[in-house]
Amino acid sequence: MKLLPLTGIFLMAQPLITLDFLDTPTLPAPSVDAVTHADTPSGEVRVNPATRTGRSRKLYLESYGCQMNFSDSEIVSSILFDEGFDTTDSLDQADLVLLNTCSIREKAEQTVRMRLSQINSYKKRRPGMLVGVLGCMAERLKSKFLEEEKLVDLVVGPDAYRDLPQLISQVDGGQKAVNVLLSREETYADITPVRLNSNGITAFISIMRGCDNMCSFCVVPFTRGRERSRDAHSIVREAQELVAAGYKEVTLLGQNVDSYKWASADGTEQVNFAQLLEQVALVSPALRVRFSTSHPKDITDEVLHTMARHENICKYIHLPAQSGNSRVLALMNRTYDRPWYEERVQAIRRILGDDCAISTDMISGFCSETEEEHQDTLSLMELVRYDMAFMFFYSERPGTLAARKLADDVPLEVKKRRLAEVIARQKEHSRQRNARAVGQVHRVLAENFSKRSDEHLSGRNSQNQVIIFPKKHYQKGDYVDVLVNESTTNTLLGEAV
């Protein structure tokens, strides 16, 4: 599982406690490239910005990892806003500090542990401050956090956010509080997220929760529970509300969106992902629609044909391969082999053309991977020529099938060397794919100012490529036709036409 990075990032700048210890790049994704995300397990860090509505208590919410975590933080903010909490971006104003955590790799957990230690040194000067951990680390490390290390006051799993008011009340009464029960029904479909981190242009809509795939390297099925799909009507309604509020783009989120399948209680309605995708695309022709993440075993021609029919469905697919070798894929329990993956890529090219962008995840040095099998990964990259990639060396996660049944026997120096070769290959492919855009006019949704100059706007085209162009009279939220005249590995540069 890999979910792509997000628009916008908010980092805390405090004299006593900072995020300087993080080596995760603070980039304005989703427009980041392959090299940027090589071996950066925790993705982004976000601090919810302040609201000032006069509520009696202040929530400081720091989120780590993937889009699903950031989407969950919007739900948490909504629940606690109704319970009398404004958000603050300053620890020294916080009555409640929550960290929404990521467990995808060991380094992500180390980051959160270090952060909790920093916050607890601050808490000693503010004894009334409550500290809690949310998300994927909650279930696995609840005992350590609460009892052994005494780092937190409450621990709440991703399916228990509705219980936060009761749990906070319990902590207010002097007790520790925990709820990490996983649910087969919870989708938070009736909760309108507080989109505090949004740029007002792009938004995320969670369409499902959990995962039924049991990839041997992955903790997600154990931390987020079984797969369940959200009511299709509530998803379309949320998209309609976003359009009415002026949003121009939505991303449909799920651990594996292609396995989305919702049925009404009386059985008269059944909606698969291709049908849901079309329903959202039909909300407005001016609404761009993206989705993440796809699984190679589940992405269908029906989805691809739906993308082809609707211009406002972006021509970009994140299709994690993880490895280019069939034996390694079997050890990973990916449930497809290399020929199957190659056929899905061929289907994308056949139905959507060579300009459809494809990205991937790659793991170097998985259990017992040989040098020849590593070369298979490089050869798959040559065959597909991904536009971007998220690349890691294998990091064993406690509780996973691989940790229980497979030996982590590839030496670290070999893992790092193989990863470096994967990165170098992807760098060249990203450069080549970006160079194809030069001389063409692209429809760009302007999302933010350029990092380097307020006289330039930055946005993405349908293929998720970042394009920077002089602002002129255009504003954030405008669709702009841009002639690209220069490319780098990371970015396209152009002029509005």
C-alpha positions as CSV (number, residue, x, y, z in Angstrom):
1,M,0.0,0.0,0.0
2,K,1.1,3.5,-0.8
3,L,-0.9,6.6,-0.9
4,L,0.5,9.6,-2.7
5,P,1.6,12.9,-1.0
6,L,-0.7,15.9,-0.6
7,T,-1.1,19.5,-1.4
8,G,0.1,21.9,1.2
9,I,2.2,21.4,4.3
10,F,2.3,23.1,7.7
11,L,5.3,22.8,9.9
12,M,5.5,24.1,13.4
13,A,8.1,26.7,14.3
14,Q,8.5,26.9,18.1
15,P,11.5,28.2,20.1
16,L,11.3,25.3,22.6
17,I,10.1,22.4,20.4
18,T,10.6,22.2,16.7
19,L,10.4,19.6,13.9
20,D,14.0,20.2,12.9
21,F,14.9,16.6,13.8
22,L,12.8,15.4,10.8
23,D,14.7,14.6,7.7
24,T,11.5,14.1,5.7
25,P,11.5,16.7,2.9
26,T,8.8,19.4,3.3
27,L,7.6,19.7,-0.3
28,P,4.4,20.9,-1.8
29,A,3.2,17.5,-3.1
30,P,1.4,15.7,-4.8
31,S,3.8,17.1,-7.3
32,V,7.0,15.6,-5.9
33,D,9.2,13.3,-7.9
34,A,10.8,9.9,-7.5
35,V,14.0,11.0,-6.0
36,T,12.4,13.2,-3.4
37,H,10.6,10.3,-1.9
38,A,13.3,7.7,-2.0
39,D,13.5,6.1,1.5
40,T,11.3,8.7,3.2
41,P,8.8,6.5,5.0
42,S,6.8,9.1,6.9
43,G,6.0,11.2,3.8
44,E,4.8,14.6,5.1
45,V,4.1,16.1,8.5
46,R,1.2,18.5,8.8
47,V,0.1,20.7,11.7
48,N,-3.6,21.8,11.5
49,P,-3.8,25.6,11.2
50,A,-5.5,27.7,13.8
51,T,-9.3,28.3,13.9
52,R,-10.4,31.3,16.0
53,T,-14.1,30.8,16.7
54,G,-14.0,31.4,20.5
55,R,-14.3,27.8,21.6
56,S,-13.1,27.1,25.1
57,R,-10.4,24.6,24.4
58,K,-7.5,24.3,21.9
59,L,-6.5,21.3,19.9
60,Y,-3.0,20.9,18.4
61,L,-3.1,18.2,15.8
62,E,0.0,16.9,14.1
63,S,-0.4,14.3,11.3
64,Y,2.2,12.0,9.8
65,G,2.3,9.8,6.7
66,C,-0.2,9.4,3.9
67,Q,-3.3,11.0,2.5
68,M,-5.6,8.7,4.5
69,N,-4.1,10.0,7.8
70,F,-4.5,13.6,6.7
71,S,-8.1,12.9,5.7
72,D,-8.7,11.3,9.1
73,S,-7.3,14.3,10.8
74,E,-10.0,16.4,9.1
75,I,-12.6,14.0,10.5
76,V,-11.1,14.3,14.0
77,S,-11.1,18.1,13.8
78,S,-14.8,18.0,12.9
79,I,-15.7,15.8,15.8
80,L,-13.8,17.8,18.3
81,F,-14.9,21.2,16.9
82,D,-18.4,20.1,17.8
83,E,-17.1,19.3,21.3
84,G,-15.8,22.8,21.9
85,F,-12.3,22.6,20.5
86,D,-10.7,25.2,18.2
87,T,-7.5,24.1,16.5
88,T,-4.2,25.9,17.2
89,D,-0.9,25.7,15.4
90,S,1.0,26.6,18.6
91,L,1.9,24.1,21.3
92,D,2.0,26.7,24.0
93,Q,-1.7,27.3,23.5
94,A,-2.8,23.7,23.4
95,D,-5.0,22.0,25.9
96,L,-5.0,18.8,23.9
97,V,-2.1,17.5,21.7
98,L,-2.9,14.7,19.2
99,L,-0.4,13.0,16.9
100,N,-2.0,11.1,14.0
101,T,0.6,8.4,13.4
102,C,2.1,6.3,10.6
103,S,3.4,2.7,11.0
104,I,4.4,1.9,7.5
105,R,8.1,1.7,8.3
106,E,10.3,1.7,11.4
107,K,11.6,5.2,10.8
108,A,8.1,6.6,10.8
109,E,7.6,5.2,14.3
110,Q,11.0,6.4,15.5
111,T,10.0,9.9,14.4
112,V,6.8,9.9,16.4
113,R,8.6,8.5,19.5
114,M,11.1,11.3,19.4
115,R,8.3,13.8,18.9
116,L,6.4,12.5,21.9
117,S,9.5,12.8,24.0
118,Q,9.8,16.4,23.0
119,I,6.2,17.1,23.7
120,N,6.4,15.5,27.1
121,S,9.3,17.7,28.1
122,Y,7.1,20.6,27.2
123,K,4.1,19.0,29.1
124,K,6.2,19.1,32.4
125,R,5.9,22.9,32.2
126,R,2.1,22.6,31.4
127,P,0.8,19.8,33.5
128,G,-2.8,20.3,32.4
129,M,-2.0,19.5,28.8
130,L,-3.4,16.2,27.5
131,V,-1.4,14.2,24.9
132,G,-2.8,11.4,22.7
133,V,-1.8,9.2,19.8
134,L,-4.2,8.4,17.0
135,G,-3.9,6.2,13.9
136,C,-1.8,3.3,12.8
137,M,0.6,3.1,15.8
138,A,-2.2,3.1,18.3
139,E,-3.2,-0.6,18.4
140,R,0.3,-2.0,18.1
141,L,2.0,0.2,20.7
142,K,-0.9,1.1,23.1
143,S,0.6,-0.7,26.1
144,K,4.1,0.8,25.6
145,F,2.8,4.4,25.2
146,L,0.3,4.2,28.1
147,E,1.9,2.0,30.7
148,E,5.6,1.3,30.0
149,E,6.9,4.6,28.6
150,K,4.0,6.8,30.0
151,L,4.2,9.1,27.0
152,V,0.5,9.7,26.4
153,D,-2.8,10.0,28.2
154,L,-5.0,8.5,25.5
155,V,-4.6,6.1,22.5
156,V,-7.3,6.0,19.8
157,G,-7.3,3.7,16.8
158,P,-8.5,4.8,13.3
159,D,-12.0,3.3,13.7
160,A,-12.7,4.9,17.2
161,Y,-12.6,8.6,16.5
162,R,-16.3,9.0,17.3
163,D,-15.4,7.9,20.8
164,L,-12.9,10.8,21.3
165,P,-15.3,13.1,23.3
166,Q,-15.9,10.3,25.8
167,L,-12.2,9.3,26.0
168,I,-11.2,12.9,26.5
169,S,-13.7,13.2,29.3
170,Q,-12.2,10.1,30.9
171,V,-8.8,11.6,30.8
172,D,-10.1,14.9,32.2
173,G,-11.3,12.8,35.1
174,G,-7.7,11.6,35.8
175,Q,-7.7,8.3,34.0
176,K,-5.9,7.0,31.0
177,A,-8.1,6.2,28.0
178,V,-7.8,3.7,25.1
179,N,-10.0,2.5,22.3
180,V,-8.3,0.7,19.4
181,L,-11.1,-1.6,18.4
182,L,-11.3,-2.1,14.6
183,S,-14.7,-2.0,13.0
184,R,-16.3,-3.8,10.0
185,E,-18.8,-0.9,9.5
186,E,-17.3,2.5,10.3
187,T,-16.7,4.7,7.3
188,Y,-17.5,8.2,8.9
189,A,-19.8,8.8,6.0
190,D,-22.0,11.2,7.9
191,I,-19.2,13.4,9.2
192,T,-18.3,16.5,7.1
193,P,-14.5,16.9,7.4
194,V,-13.1,20.2,8.6
195,R,-10.8,21.0,5.6
196,L,-8.3,23.1,7.6
197,N,-5.3,22.2,5.6
198,S,-7.0,22.7,2.2
199,N,-6.0,25.3,-0.3
200,G,-9.7,25.7,-1.1
201,I,-9.1,24.2,-4.5
202,T,-8.3,20.5,-4.0
203,A,-9.8,18.2,-1.5
204,F,-9.8,14.5,-0.6
205,I,-12.8,12.2,-0.3
206,S,-12.4,9.0,1.6
207,I,-14.4,6.3,-0.3
208,M,-13.5,3.3,1.8
209,R,-11.5,2.2,4.8
210,G,-9.3,-0.8,5.7
211,C,-7.7,-3.4,3.5
212,D,-8.3,-7.1,2.7
213,N,-5.0,-7.6,0.9
214,M,-2.5,-9.3,3.1
215,C,0.8,-8.2,1.5
216,S,3.4,-9.9,3.6
217,F,5.4,-6.6,4.2
218,C,2.5,-4.4,5.2
219,V,1.0,-3.5,8.5
220,V,-2.2,-1.8,7.1
221,P,-4.6,-4.7,7.5
222,F,-3.6,-5.0,11.1
223,T,-3.8,-1.3,11.9
224,R,-6.8,-0.2,9.8
225,G,-8.9,-3.4,9.8
226,R,-11.0,-5.1,7.1
227,E,-12.1,-3.4,4.0
228,R,-15.5,-1.6,3.9
229,S,-16.9,0.7,1.3
230,R,-18.7,4.0,2.0
231,D,-22.2,4.7,0.8
232,A,-21.9,5.9,-2.8
233,H,-24.6,8.5,-2.3
234,S,-22.7,10.1,0.5
235,I,-19.6,10.3,-1.6
236,V,-21.4,12.0,-4.5
237,R,-23.1,14.3,-2.1
238,E,-19.7,15.3,-0.6
239,A,-18.3,16.0,-4.1
240,Q,-21.4,18.2,-4.9
241,E,-20.9,20.1,-1.7
242,L,-17.2,20.7,-2.5
243,V,-18.1,22.0,-6.0
244,A,-20.7,24.3,-4.4
245,A,-18.0,25.6,-2.1
246,G,-15.7,26.4,-5.0
247,Y,-13.4,23.4,-5.1
248,K,-12.0,22.4,-8.4
249,E,-10.5,19.0,-7.8
250,V,-11.2,15.9,-5.6
251,T,-9.1,12.8,-5.0
252,L,-11.0,9.6,-4.1
253,L,-9.0,7.9,-1.4
254,G,-8.8,4.2,-0.4
255,Q,-6.1,1.7,0.4
256,N,-7.3,-0.1,-2.8
257,V,-9.9,1.9,-4.6
258,D,-10.3,-0.7,-7.3
259,S,-11.9,-3.1,-4.9
260,Y,-14.6,-0.5,-3.9
261,K,-18.0,-2.2,-3.9
262,W,-21.1,-0.7,-2.2
263,A,-24.5,-2.2,-2.0
264,S,-27.7,-0.7,-0.6
265,A,-29.3,-2.3,2.4
266,D,-32.1,-3.7,0.3
267,G,-29.8,-4.9,-2.4
268,T,-31.4,-2.9,-5.2
269,E,-28.2,-0.8,-5.8
270,Q,-24.7,-2.0,-6.4
271,V,-21.9,0.3,-7.3
272,N,-18.3,-0.7,-8.2
273,F,-15.4,1.7,-8.5
274,A,-15.7,2.4,-12.2
275,Q,-19.4,3.3,-11.7
276,L,-18.5,5.5,-8.6
277,L,-15.8,7.2,-10.6
278,E,-18.2,8.1,-13.3
279,Q,-20.8,9.3,-10.9
280,V,-18.3,11.7,-9.3
281,A,-17.0,12.8,-12.7
282,L,-20.6,13.7,-13.7
283,V,-21.0,16.0,-10.7
284,S,-19.5,18.8,-12.8
285,P,-17.4,18.9,-16.0
286,A,-15.3,21.6,-14.2
287,L,-14.4,19.2,-11.4
288,R,-11.2,17.3,-11.8
289,V,-11.2,13.8,-10.4
290,R,-8.2,11.8,-9.2
291,F,-7.9,8.6,-7.2
292,S,-5.4,6.7,-5.2
293,T,-4.4,3.9,-4.8
294,S,-4.9,1.2,-7.4
295,H,-3.9,-2.4,-7.0
296,P,-2.6,-4.3,-10.1
297,K,-4.8,-7.3,-9.4
298,D,-8.0,-5.3,-9.3
299,I,-7.8,-2.4,-11.8
300,T,-10.2,-3.3,-14.6
301,D,-10.6,-2.3,-18.2
302,E,-14.0,-0.8,-17.1
303,V,-12.1,1.7,-14.9
304,L,-9.7,2.5,-17.8
305,H,-12.6,3.0,-20.3
306,T,-14.4,5.2,-17.7
307,M,-11.3,7.4,-17.5
308,A,-11.1,7.6,-21.3
309,R,-14.7,8.7,-21.6
310,H,-14.4,11.6,-19.2
311,E,-12.0,14.4,-19.8
312,N,-12.2,15.6,-16.2
313,I,-10.9,12.3,-14.8
314,C,-7.2,12.8,-14.7
315,K,-5.0,10.6,-16.8
316,Y,-2.7,9.4,-14.0
317,I,-2.6,6.0,-12.3
318,H,-0.5,5.0,-9.3
319,L,0.0,1.3,-9.9
320,P,2.5,-0.1,-7.3
321,A,4.6,-2.9,-8.6
322,Q,6.8,-3.4,-5.5
323,S,9.1,-5.7,-7.5
324,G,9.7,-6.8,-11.0
325,N,10.3,-10.5,-10.2
326,S,7.5,-13.0,-9.9
327,R,9.1,-15.1,-7.2
328,V,9.6,-12.0,-5.0
329,L,6.0,-10.9,-5.7
330,A,4.8,-14.3,-4.5
331,L,6.8,-13.9,-1.3
332,M,5.2,-10.4,-0.9
333,N,1.8,-12.1,-1.4
334,R,0.9,-9.5,-4.0
335,T,-1.4,-12.1,-5.8
336,Y,-0.2,-11.2,-9.3
337,D,3.0,-12.0,-11.2
338,R,5.1,-10.0,-13.6
339,P,3.2,-11.0,-16.8
340,W,-0.1,-9.9,-15.1
341,Y,1.4,-6.6,-14.2
342,E,2.8,-6.1,-17.7
343,E,-0.6,-6.8,-19.2
344,R,-2.2,-4.2,-17.0
345,V,0.3,-1.6,-18.1
346,Q,-0.3,-2.6,-21.7
347,A,-4.1,-2.1,-21.1
348,I,-3.4,1.4,-19.8
349,R,-1.4,2.2,-22.9
350,R,-4.0,0.6,-25.2
351,I,-7.0,2.4,-23.7
352,L,-5.5,5.7,-22.5
353,G,-2.4,6.1,-24.6
354,D,1.2,6.7,-24.0
355,D,0.6,10.1,-22.4
356,C,-1.3,8.6,-19.4
357,A,1.1,8.9,-16.4
358,I,1.9,5.9,-14.4
359,S,3.7,5.9,-11.0
360,T,4.8,3.0,-8.8
361,D,6.2,1.9,-5.5
362,M,9.4,-0.2,-5.4
363,I,10.9,-2.1,-2.5
364,S,14.6,-3.0,-2.8
365,G,16.2,-5.8,-0.8
366,F,13.0,-7.8,0.2
367,C,13.6,-11.1,1.9
368,S,15.9,-13.4,-0.1
369,E,15.9,-11.1,-3.1
370,T,18.9,-12.1,-5.4
371,E,20.9,-9.8,-7.6
372,E,19.2,-11.3,-10.6
373,E,15.8,-10.5,-9.1
374,H,16.9,-7.0,-8.4
375,Q,17.8,-6.7,-12.1
376,D,14.3,-7.8,-12.9
377,T,13.0,-4.8,-11.1
378,L,15.3,-2.6,-13.1
379,S,14.1,-4.2,-16.3
380,L,10.5,-3.7,-15.4
381,M,11.2,0.0,-14.9
382,E,12.8,0.1,-18.3
383,L,9.7,-1.5,-19.8
384,V,7.2,0.7,-18.2
385,R,9.2,4.0,-17.8
386,Y,7.3,5.4,-14.9
387,D,6.7,9.1,-14.6
388,M,7.5,9.0,-10.9
389,A,8.0,6.4,-8.1
390,F,8.2,6.0,-4.4
391,M,11.2,3.9,-3.5
392,F,12.3,2.3,-0.3
393,F,14.6,-0.4,0.9
394,Y,12.8,-3.2,2.8
395,S,12.2,-2.5,6.5
396,E,10.7,-5.3,8.5
397,R,7.6,-4.4,10.4
398,P,6.6,-6.3,13.6
399,G,3.5,-8.4,13.2
400,T,3.5,-8.7,9.5
401,L,3.5,-12.0,7.6
402,A,7.0,-11.4,6.4
403,A,8.3,-10.7,10.0
404,R,6.8,-14.0,11.2
405,K,7.7,-16.2,8.3
406,L,10.6,-14.8,6.2
407,A,14.2,-14.0,7.1
408,D,15.2,-10.3,6.5
409,D,18.5,-11.6,5.1
410,V,19.6,-9.0,2.5
411,P,22.5,-7.0,4.1
412,L,21.7,-3.3,4.7
413,E,24.5,-2.1,2.5
414,V,23.2,-4.3,-0.4
415,K,19.7,-2.9,0.1
416,K,21.0,0.6,0.0
417,R,23.1,0.0,-3.1
418,R,20.1,-1.6,-4.9
419,L,17.9,1.3,-3.9
420,A,20.4,3.7,-5.3
421,E,20.4,1.9,-8.6
422,V,16.5,2.1,-8.7
423,I,16.6,5.8,-7.8
424,A,19.1,6.5,-10.6
425,R,17.1,4.6,-13.1
426,Q,13.9,6.4,-12.1
427,K,15.6,9.8,-12.2
428,E,16.4,9.3,-15.9
429,H,12.9,8.0,-16.7
430,S,11.3,11.0,-14.9
431,R,13.5,13.3,-16.9
432,Q,12.6,11.6,-20.1
433,R,8.8,11.5,-19.4
434,N,8.9,15.2,-18.4
435,A,10.8,16.1,-21.6
436,R,7.8,14.7,-23.7
437,A,5.7,17.6,-22.4
438,V,7.9,20.3,-23.9
439,G,6.3,22.1,-26.8
440,Q,2.8,21.0,-25.8
441,V,0.0,23.1,-24.3
442,H,-1.3,21.7,-21.0
443,R,-4.4,22.5,-19.1
444,V,-3.2,23.4,-15.6
445,L,-5.1,23.9,-12.4
446,A,-3.3,26.7,-10.5
447,E,-3.1,25.6,-6.9
448,N,-0.5,27.7,-5.2
449,F,2.2,30.3,-5.7
450,S,5.6,28.9,-6.8
451,K,7.9,28.2,-3.8
452,R,10.5,30.7,-5.2
453,S,8.3,33.6,-6.3
454,D,4.8,35.0,-5.7
455,E,5.0,36.2,-9.3
456,H,4.7,32.6,-10.5
457,L,1.9,30.1,-10.0
458,S,2.3,26.4,-9.6
459,G,-0.2,23.7,-10.6
460,R,-0.6,20.3,-12.1
461,N,-1.8,19.0,-15.4
462,S,-3.9,15.9,-15.9
463,Q,-0.8,13.7,-15.7
464,N,0.0,15.0,-12.2
465,Q,3.1,16.9,-13.5
466,V,4.0,20.2,-11.8
467,I,4.0,23.1,-14.1
468,I,5.2,26.6,-13.1
469,F,4.3,29.7,-15.1
470,P,4.2,33.5,-14.7
471,K,1.2,34.6,-12.7
472,K,0.1,37.5,-14.9
473,H,-3.6,38.1,-14.2
474,Y,-4.4,34.5,-13.2
475,Q,-5.3,33.4,-9.7
476,K,-5.2,30.2,-7.7
477,G,-8.1,28.1,-8.7
478,D,-8.0,29.1,-12.3
479,Y,-7.7,26.6,-15.2
480,V,-4.8,27.9,-17.4
481,D,-3.6,26.7,-20.7
482,V,0.2,26.6,-20.5
483,L,2.7,26.1,-23.2
484,V,5.6,24.1,-21.7
485,N,9.0,25.3,-22.9
486,E,11.4,23.7,-20.4
487,S,11.6,20.6,-18.3
488,T,13.6,19.1,-15.5
489,T,13.4,15.8,-13.6
490,N,11.0,17.4,-11.2
491,T,9.2,20.3,-12.9
492,L,7.9,21.8,-16.1
493,L,8.2,25.5,-16.9
494,G,6.0,27.4,-19.3
495,E,4.0,30.4,-20.3
496,A,0.2,30.9,-20.3
497,V,-1.3,31.1,-23.8
